[in-house]
Amino acid sequence: MFSEAGDGLSHHPDLAGKVALVTGGSRGIGMATCRALAANGARVAVNGRDRAAVDTVVAKIVADGGTAVPAPGDVTDEAAVHSVRESVERALGPVEILAAFAGGQGAPAPTTELGSDRWRAVLESDLTSVYLTVTAFLPAMIELGGGSIITMSSTAGRHPGGANAAYAVAKAGVVMLTKHLANEVGRHGVRVNCVAPSAVLNERMQRFMSPPQLDGLAATFPLGRLGQPDDIAQAVLYLASSASSWVTGVILDLTGGRVIV
Ligand SMILES: NC(=O)c1ccc[n+]([C@@H]2O[C@H](COP(=O)([O-])OP(=O)(O)OC[C@H]3O[C@@H](n4cnc5c(N)ncnc54)[C@H](OP(=O)(O)O)[C@@H]3O)[C@@H](O)[C@H]2O)c1
């Protein structure tokens, strides 16, 4: 059931033909997740706000022989989330794998200088978006009698650190939302798990950090390197597939050894 594919990704035959939606699939970790799911034969809906970025990911997957459709929309907007659901169901059918990954407003700020507008915006971006996404797709999963939901927390939601307080609180909220839902919907065959990465190289880090700064950060990890988007995508493949069929309510710390619990 679990073998190493030629592209370095793990291979899960049971994912073939499954319908997956990845919010925040247009860049970074989400993009790697879309490509990994498609490489395993899943039919993937790619979400993000930037339509051009979404279309680029869809085109890459199709060029690689996979199946993907665009599902653009702002997942902090409830009506937009329902439009995304309707368009994905029309194009591919009901979603069986849901990766709720959109977000990422963790830039540091002293708590007293954050301000209530930014506090609310970060909670909308990194917590309410997950609630809206999951609740839009859960009823169809319950009706189907199964599904795998994977949410996105962060080391910031597990331990106090450098990110802003609203982001830390939002990502800690994702942890409890995941556990709560796993407990609530397990009897319907729906599993809900969470990934909690530490520093994973993305476009923003590459733009704002110099190579020596990135090397210095990498050296702080017991495994001596930063995370790559594919490190997270591999964990998602496991959590999406039947390889994890008795796993729910788990928070998977993906941290190069930085967080050892
Ligand atoms: N990179 C890390 O070190 C790290 C560590 C722990 C957790 N995380 C989490 O992992 C997730 C992805 O992070 P990343 O590093 O891959 O970031 P990224 O490269 O900036 O990608 C963020 C993605 O989320 C989308 N997005 C953001 N807000 C959205 C919204 N309201 N509606 C729809 N799409 C939205 C973006 O699309 P548009 O650009 O089109 O809006 C983009 O596709 C985030 O939740 C982040 O908090 C990242």
The ligand as a MOL file (V3000), in Angstrom:
LIG
                    3D

  0  0  0     0  0            999 V3000
M  V30 BEGIN CTAB
M  V30 COUNTS 48 52 0 0 0
M  V30 BEGIN ATOM
M  V30 1 N 5.7460 28.5060 5.6920 0
M  V30 2 C 5.7990 28.2510 7.0030 0
M  V30 3 O 6.8740 28.3190 7.6270 0
M  V30 4 C 4.5630 27.8350 7.7520 0
M  V30 5 C 4.7150 27.2710 9.0330 0
M  V30 6 C 3.5700 26.8800 9.7340 0
M  V30 7 C 2.3260 27.0380 9.1750 0
M  V30 8 N 2.2060 27.5960 7.9480 0 CHG=1
M  V30 9 C 0.8570 27.7550 7.4000 0
M  V30 10 O 0.7580 27.0700 6.1640 0
M  V30 11 C -0.1920 27.7290 5.3240 0
M  V30 12 C 0.4580 28.0120 3.9850 0
M  V30 13 O 1.6110 28.7900 4.2300 0
M  V30 14 P 2.7270 29.0430 3.1130 0
M  V30 15 O 3.9900 29.2680 3.8320 0
M  V30 16 O 2.6480 28.0210 2.0740 0 CHG=-1
M  V30 17 O 2.2330 30.4750 2.6130 0
M  V30 18 P 2.1410 31.1570 1.1890 0
M  V30 19 O 3.1920 30.6580 0.2740 0
M  V30 20 O 2.0340 32.6120 1.4730 0
M  V30 21 O 0.7260 30.6320 0.6620 0
M  V30 22 C -0.4620 31.0430 1.2870 0
M  V30 23 C -1.6030 30.5110 0.4560 0
M  V30 24 O -2.8280 30.8120 1.1210 0
M  V30 25 C -3.6640 31.5210 0.2040 0
M  V30 26 N -4.5400 32.3820 0.9710 0
M  V30 27 C -4.2190 33.2180 1.9860 0
M  V30 28 N -5.3250 33.8160 2.4620 0
M  V30 29 C -6.3740 33.3370 1.7210 0
M  V30 30 C -7.7650 33.5590 1.7370 0
M  V30 31 N -8.3320 34.3930 2.6050 0
M  V30 32 N -8.5330 32.8930 0.8500 0
M  V30 33 C -7.9860 32.0190 -0.0310 0
M  V30 34 N -6.6690 31.7720 -0.1020 0
M  V30 35 C -5.8760 32.4250 0.7710 0
M  V30 36 C -2.7240 32.2200 -0.7360 0
M  V30 37 O -3.3650 32.5200 -1.9370 0
M  V30 38 P -3.3480 34.0160 -2.5600 0
M  V30 39 O -1.9290 34.4600 -2.5670 0
M  V30 40 O -3.9340 33.8380 -3.9070 0
M  V30 41 O -4.2390 34.7940 -1.6630 0
M  V30 42 C -1.6650 31.1430 -0.9270 0
M  V30 43 O -2.0900 30.1610 -1.8430 0
M  V30 44 C -0.6630 28.9620 6.0890 0
M  V30 45 O -1.8710 28.6530 6.7700 0
M  V30 46 C 0.4610 29.1810 7.1050 0
M  V30 47 O 0.0110 29.8430 8.2600 0
M  V30 48 C 3.2850 27.9900 7.2160 0
M  V30 END ATOM
M  V30 BEGIN BOND
M  V30 1 1 1 2
M  V30 2 2 2 3
M  V30 3 1 2 4
M  V30 4 1 4 5
M  V30 5 2 4 48
M  V30 6 2 5 6
M  V30 7 1 6 7
M  V30 8 2 7 8
M  V30 9 1 8 9
M  V30 10 1 8 48
M  V30 11 1 9 10
M  V30 12 1 9 46
M  V30 13 1 10 11
M  V30 14 1 11 12
M  V30 15 1 11 44
M  V30 16 1 12 13
M  V30 17 1 13 14
M  V30 18 2 14 15
M  V30 19 1 14 16
M  V30 20 1 14 17
M  V30 21 1 17 18
M  V30 22 2 18 19
M  V30 23 1 18 20
M  V30 24 1 18 21
M  V30 25 1 21 22
M  V30 26 1 22 23
M  V30 27 1 23 24
M  V30 28 1 23 42
M  V30 29 1 24 25
M  V30 30 1 25 26
M  V30 31 1 25 36
M  V30 32 1 26 27
M  V30 33 1 26 35
M  V30 34 2 27 28
M  V30 35 1 28 29
M  V30 36 1 29 30
M  V30 37 2 29 35
M  V30 38 1 30 31
M  V30 39 2 30 32
M  V30 40 1 32 33
M  V30 41 2 33 34
M  V30 42 1 34 35
M  V30 43 1 36 37
M  V30 44 1 36 42
M  V30 45 1 37 38
M  V30 46 2 38 39
M  V30 47 1 38 40
M  V30 48 1 38 41
M  V30 49 1 42 43
M  V30 50 1 44 45
M  V30 51 1 44 46
M  V30 52 1 46 47
M  V30 END BOND
M  V30 END CTAB
M  END
